[in-house]
Each structure stands twice: as C-alpha cells, then as structure tokens.
C-alpha cells in the first residue's frame, strides 16, 4: 500500500466545512497605554475538592474550556468575521487585543482555512482499486484539552491507550480503477458506529480485506479504547476482528500487521491489566541522579522525559502489550509474554517474526528510543528461536552529527529473500569524531543460522550507513553519507555473488541538487515487500528506472531515466512538461508480477499541476504514452486563480546567488497600483559551498497550495508575499556555517528586500518578516541586527537563547563551552536591547520540540519588555510546536493580521515622517486598499515547514 498525501490539505470531495465557531468576547479589563501588556486566557479554578492522579488532570485541563464555552453562549457571533475588518478602527482592535477570548480573522481568510480537505488516496496491492480515506477539517481545541501523560518522550492518551492528538479518518470509500483509467462508483465501507474515528488502514496482502482501528466517543464522559475492525473490499461490509468486546488495541508503538492473507498479529492491552498505578502522596525519597563514574554524557534538550519511578511505572502500564495472532475466522492465539513491544515484523515467507521490545533500566535524561532494546527471532506462532541482540541504555550517544548507537542497528528482513536478516554495526563506537576505517559494516544471515557460523559481511563503509535498496541475488544499492562534508555515495553490490566486487555508482555532494541522478523505482512483490524494479527493452539486457526531481537553473523538471547498471548508459523515457506543468512520478503501477517487467508494458502514476491548475492524478501507459486522468478535484479557491507567481533570482553582496518565490495578488500591476505592503517568510539553511547554496530548488509551475497558517493567506489582504527567500549560512572548508551566521543572515535579507523594492512591488517602509521555529529565531535576529530592513516581525515557536540549548541546536554540534562566542552572538536574547521594531511572539504552551521550550518565548518577551521594546506574546493553550486546533489557528491568524495592519500597513515610523494629520489620512487611505478581495492564498512547497504548523495567554 502507498498513500498519496502531497496535496491532500488543499482540496476535498467531502461534505461542506463545519459551521464557523462563534467568536468569543473579551473579558473586562482595564486598558493600558503601555506597549507591553499581559493577557492570559482565563482559567476557571475548580470548586471541587482537590483530586489526585488522572482525575485531577481531567478537571484542570477541561476546566479551561468551560470558560470559553460559557463566553460563546453569552455573546454568540459578536466578533465573527469582523475582528480584523479593515473598516474597524485600530483603537477598537487594541481594546479587543487585551481581552481574554479567542479571535477570528477576516472571513476571506477563514473560508480558506476551513475548506474541507482532500481525502488521502491508497492503492490496492493489485493496483485495481483506490481507497479515498476521508478526513475532517481542523479539530476543536477540546480534543487537544483531553488529558495526556508525557512519558519518555511520548505523549499518551490514557483513555484511548494510544498516542495523544492523533488525527483520524472519518470514512473509507472504495473505487475500482477501470481499464480506461476512470474511477468506478464509490462503495462506502459500512457497518462501524456512526462518528467513529478511523486509524491504521491497511490492505491485506491479497487485497481482499482492509484492517483498521475504530474508536468512538460514546458521550462526553465515556470514551472507548481502540478496536480492530475488518472490511470486505468487495462488499464494503465491516465487522470487529475480535469476537470478544474486551480485546483492545494497544497503539502506543506498533499496532497490527498482516502475517498472511487471513491472519493478523495484533498488539493488545493485556486482559489481566488493572487500574493505573497511583501517584504516592508522599515521595519515598529524593530524586537523585549521579555521575560518580565521571562518564561524558551530552544530550540535547529532550522534552516529556520520565521524572521519577512513578512515571516509569506509568510508562510500563500504558506501553506493555500482549501480542495476539487472530484469524479472519475468529481464531485467537496469544503469543509471547506481555512486554513493551515496539515493533514486530513477519518474514516475507511468513515463517518468522522479528520482535523488538524495550526494557528497564529506564532513563530520566533521554527518551524511550534510547532505552535498553532487545531484538528476538520467533517463529510465526510465537516460539522463541534466538536473541539477535540486547542493546544497553544509550545515554551517551555523542552529539556530533552522524553519531549513532553502539551495537546492531537497522535490523530488517531482506525483502527479496524468504527469511534473511541484515543489519549494520558501527566500528567507531558510534562517535563520529573517531577516525576509523571502515566506519560501518553491513552483515546478513539466514533466520535459521547454524550455531557458531559467522554472519556474512555484505559491505564495509567509510562513511555512515544510510540504507539499502534490494533487488535480487545480483543487485542491491547501498547508501552512505557524511554530514560534515555533505558527501554521499551509492554502491552497487551483488549480495549473493562473492566473486563480484562492490563498486561506486554515484559519488557526489548531497547539496548539489543539479547532479542528483534520481532514485530507483520500486515494485511490490507478492510477499508485500518492495524491491528495485528491473526492466527489459526488447532483446536487450536488464535496466532499472531512475526517478529524479530534475533540478536545473530554470527549476525542477522531473524525469524517468532507463539506466543500464553495467554500462552507465541512460535513456530519458519521460520528462515533465517544462513550459506550463509540473509533473512528478508517484509510483509504478505495472508491477503485479514477480517475473521480469518490460518497458513497453510500463504503467506509472503521475501527478500534474500548474500555476493555475491544482494537482490531479494520471495514469500513463507505454509504449504510446497515453495519459488517463484519474481525479478531477475542483480549484480550491477560484477567486485566487489568477494570483501571480514568479521564481526570482538575485545576488547577495558576496556574490552568492539567491532565489525566492514572489507572489502578488490577482489583478495587481506595479505601474498602476504602486508598491504593496510585503511579508517576507523564510527559514535559514546551512551549506558547505556557495555554488550549492545558489542552486535553484522548486518549480515555477507548481500550484500554489495552502496551509492553515501559511503567510500566503495575506494575498487575500493585498500583500506581496516573498516566500522562502534562500537564507544560506555557508561554511566552506574548515569554517563552520555559524561562524558568520549574523553577517550572512543580514546580507541575505538585505538582498531580498532590495530586490522586491527594485521591482516596485514592495513599499520600502512596509516590509514585515516572519518565520516558524528556526525561522522565528531568524526573525528575531533580523530585527536585532537589521532593523532598517523591516517594519515589524512575527516569530512563532522559536528559540532565542542558545545558552539554554548548550549541547547543540539545529545543525550546530559544537557545545556552548566549545563555541561560547557563537552561542552568545547568535542568540537574539542577548541582543534584546537592540530590538526596537515591533515583534509578535507566538508559542504553544505544550511545545515538545527539542530546543524550543515555551520558556524560550517567555524569557525573551521579558527581556524585550525590560528594555521597553514594542512586543506581544501569545501563548496557545494545549498546543505543541505546530498548532492544530481551529481556535488556536484562527487566533494566530487574527493576531498576525492585526500586527501586520498596525505595524506594517500603518507603519508608525512612516507616519511620524509625514506628520500626525497627514500621516493619519495616508494610513486610512492605505488601509482601505486592504478591503477583502475574497478568496485565499497559496502555499508553496517551500512553505510547508510552516504550513504543517498552524496556531491564548497573550502578552503585549
């Protein structure tokens, strides 16, 4: 099975969007003339006696929402669609800004964000049927407010016994793929409860059945755990897999897998499990950590770690599962003992299971992925065969890039063999700073290994192992790379032919997009595994297909090359249209055989889009290359169908070539309409060479899709948007990129601003800058070190004080003590006294991203406020690093719109130059140009970093 979800957030075949949430009124409070204000979303204190354990968590979290619901009942619709109306005086906006409720942006933005999403597509093993996995729009905040346990880096919903905040499908539609490429009528999977939340949809190996999980919220107080269901593909009829209603899925780690056409292996909650452990009222002793052995242990700022033994017991409680074999006829057989199983993988021949579990001793400083890990080999009916490895706790993995865990890793089944295992072992102790040759060794051995027989060495590598693409006895690709030098190599090996020496096929820089030869097309085997597809052309020998993105100085032009492994000869058999469309190859569709494939019988699935046409999917067949359109999704926002998009190139003062995507509103003409307010949204990247940094990435013909917090939403507000201007931080030779971070950051921003001004599309005094995560870090630094460029800034979920991440951040692997000056100079917190331009900070209250603790924004705001800076901090309840609840996202958009109108469109610096009265008139005139033009904006692929992060205590 494979899923198509590149653009599923853009369009929909589903029901209309849900009704808009009623806007909530502000709580009464006195206004302050100060530019620093404090706004906290109200939290009602419970009048009930103090409760313990999970009950207290439910009360404290859900009580926050009661205040919001009550406010909505008292003042329904008071602000809906008008909170950022251009005609509303900004003085009224300021009164609302100190209120206590969620706000909503203008209707033209709401309509775009609320558009129902496109279903995810999934093709059957036989490529003759397609699932439409239907989804809803943004979830309500009440779902994020559900109680959750934060244990060992995992957030757990104890009521579901699954990961918290899981998205889900609302329905499954089955379509037949007809010979002419069209879709047959939809057959709805039915039989499960109304309102069920669907997850983990999987095809059986023969494509006759679907397996999936179901959970239901029976009422406000009763929440069901996950159950496994089965659906017959021919009829669409669904039923529970287990006859007993007491068997529930444990979905914390691996959930279930098809062992064969009629049997699944399921991770279940042990039937003997009782109530969760209770937190002791009185601790048994102090919390103690010790390093009396003087080990060197450097770790990044991981979140949600275990805090004490109670947390460890709670982690065991929720993650311990019982593996159960269950057949479609209802036969159930528990196998193995209850344990914390993290994965279980059947061998291709269905005879063995590769089972992984973690065990004590646990750690309080690293997440569960580094806990002791045992890997065992079982027969498919649960009999222990042998132990593959038992890895100790890995607290001391060095922070240097390419450092890894000691011992066996990447243990998997060979997909081209019945039951052969392969794995890799480091020879440098896992420390990338150790110079040794070889650095990694790849081994393989059959499941039924003879005692005393040593595993076969497949290959030795001097760089770090990066994976294997298998084909057959005579062909496999092995990948290795090294981050410091950006070197990447692809080896050709003959796994079962010892007389054939490995050879390097490709040796290049991972930064050099122009030299990327592409990746081999894979085909599905009858065992459900994927191997490199070999093709024959008439009477010639076998070749493979390389699927490449085709980066060029004019933009990406994807391709398919027929490639002869032995001679290196290439023949381009397909290429995207360069003039109008951007097309990509999604998957091979003619792989329903384990025998050789012929190029004149090739069938591929492609996607096609243009600047004005949204993505559609097509089948293309050889030899005549006929194209059959599968989907016909409507344009998501026809009112923006004529938006203007251009990939632009310009140069930094040190000669580095830079690129960006410039978006302009529909109907805009610079010569007639004059310069616009402009929003620059970006995210820095590190490079080892100027040439690589200057390469063009992306296509001018890609459709401008949209994400819920995309900066391109402000096209509907008549902004120019400079999306993803490259901000390369280059460290050539022995120099590290961050050695000149601020200098290169400012130079890149200056070049971008100069270019949009030169083109006449951006007003010099009305250019705002923004970013998410590392882009927020960028934004704060630009306001500190280049205040002449921007009128204001918007920084979401950033880190601003690098001394709080002393063991590395982003791509910096030197410690604070090794590069003290770098940490200090790069930290906008240390330059808070230099920030004079307005800055809006937004952060999720429950941010679990390593490095971007919510405390970063709290402390940065206090530093700014302490120096009299014009600033505002918005803390979103229950939100993590990326924002997901509809209320949160809408509020972030309202905050952003207000900030842009007040400090960009009506830039006070410009008004002071014009004089009070004339400046006010000019501001009103400019403000009127922002009257809603309808429709939405677009999200370029480079913006997806933020598109997946969507949006309060507020501080101003």
PyMOL commands that set and color helices and strands:
alter all, ss='L'
color gray80, all
select helices_A, chain A and resi 53-74+90-97+107-113+141-144+309-319+368-370+513-515+599-601+638-640+670-673+690-693+711-715+737-758+774-785+802-804+820-826+828-834+854-866+886-905+908-914+916-928+941-947
alter helices_A, ss='H'
color red, helices_A
select strands_A, chain A and resi 3-4+38-39+120-123+129-134+149-151+154-157+162-163+171-176+187-188+197-203+209-215+227-232+238-240+256-258+263-268+321-327+332-346+352-359+372-379+384-391+408-413+420-426+440-446+456-461+464-472+475-482+487-493+503-509+519-520+522-524+530-532+534-536+542-548+559-563+570-575+581-588+597-598+603-610+616-621+626-629+644-651+657-664+676-681+685-687+720-723+728-730+762-772+792-796+838-844+871-876+953-955
alter strands_A, ss='S'
color yellow, strands_A
deselect
rebuild
show_as cartoon
